Amino acid sequence: MSVKASGTNFIPYVNLEKEVKRWGQVYNVLTEPKPDIVPTERKIIWKKNKSTLYFHPAKEKKYQIPVFLVYSLLNKSYILDIGEGSSVVGGLTDRGYDVYFLDWGSPSYEDNDISLDNYILDYLENGVKRALRHSGAKEISILGYCLGGTIAAIFTSITELPIKNLILAAVPIDFSEGIVPAKWLKGLQKGTINFDRLSEVYGVIPTEIMYGMYRGLSPVSISPWVNLVTRAHDLEYVKKWRRMDKWTKDSASFSGAAFKQLFNDFYKENKLLKGELTIGGRKVDLKNIDCPFYVFSTSRDTLVLEKQSLPVIDMVSSEDKTYEVFEGGHVSLALTGHFAIFADKWLSSRSQEI
């Protein structure tokens, strides 16, 4: 039912049914427990400590080459499988790919000495070995997102495992740029700001501090709530909004040893860009990457700037390499399903169609 005051042209129509539904949904969001996240069909094929490797079978398998997803250590990885209609994993399985997804988990105090070396060699490399054995495939494609893309690039450059394709999305490579305030970066580079003591005191950086850092570096915005109120009559939109809101506030903890490395080797010394990084005694040289290579950024990314990603396209040796920029933001790349669409468009012709 719609009503309008008589004798005026400037009071708008009001759809009472729509408004009741809208504000009822806003009330539910504010008062109800956070929603459960229902993952894409999967089974556990390997575990190490807090980390879990999941296998997500293709709905109708179209390609011989499986996909291995690598996400950031800074946030919980279920953002890539956050529910039907918003899932990167589901988008890929819908398009005919078998998907392996490494969930790093959230470290506890006893994990304080886990370094990036450990994560890349003991967790990721062994996880990829397990995926290859499970799939029976001779090669595998690696897809890395955000800091997971940085880790995927490092891994691909030092491993002898058969990597068929490498895709990096919203990936930081040049750590002299970014959203960290310029004075902080200068302080880190000069040594006047140092996070070693924080790592030593806590051992494992708690979720509360990680969330505070994430929010502190993110632009302050009321737009998510504006969007919710505007579209709260749309039940499907509200479901997606609530899942995203849950993930945003559900930070992972971070190993103290890896935290030290991240700030010293990457932000302070920028060793990856300079070719000075070593992992497990192996020199990291992105020129070693010679497989088909695809990297893309988004135009409104406020967390990983395009200029942080750009250098990588000239650092690899791949003859088949592509760089693109798409409309969108950092997190919306996953939530809109565009990640799977962009990846599939490039990957489908390089994955041995059945």
Long-range contacts (C-beta under 8 A, 24 or more apart in sequence): 18-233, 19-233, 21-232, 21-233, 22-229, 22-232, 22-233, 23-232, 25-232, 25-233, 25-235, 25-238, 26-228, 26-229, 26-232, 28-238, 29-228, 29-232, 29-238, 29-241, 29-242, 29-245, 34-242, 34-245, 34-246, 35-239, 35-242, 35-243, 35-246, 37-78, 37-81, 37-82, 37-83, 37-243, 37-246, 37-247, 38-83, 38-84, 39-78, 39-81, 39-87, 39-89, 40-81, 40-87, 40-89, 40-90, 40-93, 40-99, 41-93, 42-101, 45-100, 45-130, 45-131, 45-134, 46-126, 46-127, 46-130, 48-122, 48-123, 48-126, 48-127, 49-105, 49-111, 49-114, 49-123, 50-104, 50-105, 50-106, 50-107, 50-108, 50-111, 51-102, 51-103, 51-104, 51-105, 51-123, 51-127, 52-102, 52-103, 52-105, 53-100, 53-101, 53-102, 53-103, 53-127, 53-130, 53-131, 54-100, 54-101, 54-102, 54-103, 55-98, 55-99, 55-100, 55-131, 55-134, 56-81, 56-89, 56-90, 56-92, 56-93, 56-98, 56-99, 56-100, 56-101, 57-93, 57-98, 58-93, 58-95, 58-96, 58-97, 58-98, 58-99, 59-93, 59-94, 59-96, 60-96, 61-96, 61-97, 61-98, 61-354, 62-95, 62-96, 62-97, 62-353, 62-354, 63-96, 63-97, 63-98, 63-348, 63-351, 63-352, 63-353, 63-354, 64-137, 64-351, 64-352, 64-353, 64-354, 65-137, 65-139, 65-140, 65-141, 65-164, 65-165, 65-350, 65-351, 65-352, 66-97, 66-98, 66-99, 66-100, 66-131, 66-135, 66-137, 66-140, 66-141, 67-92, 67-97, 67-98, 67-99, 67-100, 67-140, 67-141, 67-142, 67-143, 67-347, 68-99, 68-100, 68-101, 68-102, 68-127, 68-128, 68-131, 68-140, 68-141, 68-142, 68-143, 69-99, 69-100, 69-101, 69-102, 69-143, 69-144, 69-145, 69-148, 70-102, 70-124, 70-142, 70-143, 70-144, 70-145, 70-148, 70-149, 70-151, 70-152, 70-155, 71-102, 71-103, 71-104, 71-144, 71-145, 71-146, 71-148, 72-145, 72-146, 72-147, 72-148, 73-104, 73-119, 73-147, 73-148, 73-151, 73-252, 73-254, 73-258, 74-146, 74-147, 74-210, 74-214, 74-252, 74-254, 75-146, 75-214, 75-247, 75-251, 75-252, 76-106, 76-247, 76-250, 76-251, 76-252, 77-101, 77-102, 77-103, 77-104, 78-103, 78-247, 79-247, 79-331, 79-334, 79-335, 80-145, 80-334, 80-339, 82-243, 82-244, 82-247, 82-334, 82-335, 83-239, 83-240, 83-243, 85-236, 85-240, 85-337, 86-240, 86-243, 86-244, 86-334, 86-335, 86-336, 86-337, 87-337, 88-145, 88-334, 88-337, 88-339, 88-340, 90-340, 91-337, 91-339, 91-340, 91-341, 91-344, 92-340, 92-343, 92-344, 94-340, 95-340, 95-344, 95-348, 97-344, 97-347, 97-351, 98-135, 100-127, 100-128, 100-131, 100-134, 100-135, 100-140, 102-127, 104-252, 105-252, 106-207, 106-252, 106-253, 107-204, 107-253, 107-254, 107-255, 108-204, 108-253, 109-203, 109-204, 111-204, 111-255, 112-203, 112-204, 112-255, 112-256, 112-257, 113-255, 113-256, 113-257, 114-255, 114-257, 114-258, 115-255, 115-257, 115-258, 115-261, 116-151, 116-258, 116-261, 116-262, 116-265, 116-279, 117-279, 117-280, 118-257, 118-258, 119-151, 119-258, 120-151, 120-154, 120-155, 120-158, 120-279, 120-280, 121-279, 121-280, 124-151, 124-155, 125-155, 125-159, 125-161, 128-155, 128-159, 128-161, 129-161, 132-161, 132-162, 138-162, 139-163, 139-164, 140-164, 141-165, 141-166, 141-167, 141-347, 141-350, 141-351, 142-166, 142-167, 143-167, 143-169, 143-343, 144-168, 144-169, 144-171, 145-169, 145-170, 145-171, 145-333, 145-334, 145-339, 146-170, 146-171, 146-172, 146-303, 146-304, 146-330, 147-172, 149-295, 150-266, 150-272, 153-286, 153-289, 153-312, 154-272, 154-277, 154-279, 154-284, 156-288, 156-289, 156-291, 157-284, 157-285, 157-286, 157-287, 157-288, 157-289, 158-279, 158-280, 158-282, 158-283, 158-284, 158-288, 163-291, 164-291, 164-292, 164-350, 164-351, 165-291, 165-292, 165-293, 165-294, 165-347, 165-350, 165-351, 166-289, 166-291, 166-292, 166-293, 166-294, 166-318, 167-293, 167-294, 167-295, 167-343, 167-346, 167-347, 168-293, 168-294, 168-295, 168-296, 168-309, 168-312, 169-295, 169-296, 169-297, 169-333, 169-339, 169-342, 169-343, 170-296, 170-297, 170-298, 170-301, 170-303, 170-304, 170-309, 170-330, 170-333, 171-295, 171-304, 171-308, 171-309, 171-312, 172-304, 172-308, 172-309, 173-272, 173-273, 173-308, 173-309, 173-311, 173-312, 173-315, 174-270, 174-273, 174-307, 174-308, 174-309, 174-310, 174-311, 175-266, 175-267, 175-270, 175-272, 175-273, 175-308, 176-270, 176-273, 177-305, 177-307, 177-308, 178-304, 178-305, 178-308, 179-217, 179-218, 179-302, 179-303, 179-304, 179-305, 180-217, 180-267, 185-267, 188-263, 188-267, 188-268, 189-267, 189-268, 191-268, 194-263, 195-259, 195-260, 195-263, 196-260, 196-264, 198-259, 199-256, 199-257, 199-259, 199-260, 200-256, 202-256, 203-256, 204-253, 204-254, 204-255, 204-256, 205-253, 205-254, 205-255, 205-256, 205-259, 206-253, 207-251, 207-252, 207-253, 208-251, 210-251, 210-252, 210-253, 210-254, 211-249, 211-251, 214-251, 217-303, 218-302, 218-303, 219-302, 240-335, 244-331, 244-335, 273-311, 286-312, 286-315, 286-316, 287-315, 287-316, 287-317, 288-317, 289-316, 289-317, 289-318, 290-316, 290-317, 290-318, 290-319, 291-318, 292-318, 292-320, 292-321, 292-350, 293-318, 293-320, 293-321, 293-322, 294-321, 294-322, 294-323, 294-324, 294-343, 294-346, 294-347, 295-321, 295-322, 295-323, 295-324, 296-323, 296-324, 296-325, 296-326, 296-342, 297-324, 297-325, 297-326, 298-325, 298-326, 298-327, 298-328, 298-329, 298-330, 298-332, 298-333, 299-325, 299-326, 299-327, 299-328, 300-327, 300-328, 300-329, 301-328, 301-329, 301-330, 301-333, 302-329, 302-330, 303-330, 303-331, 304-330, 320-350, 322-346
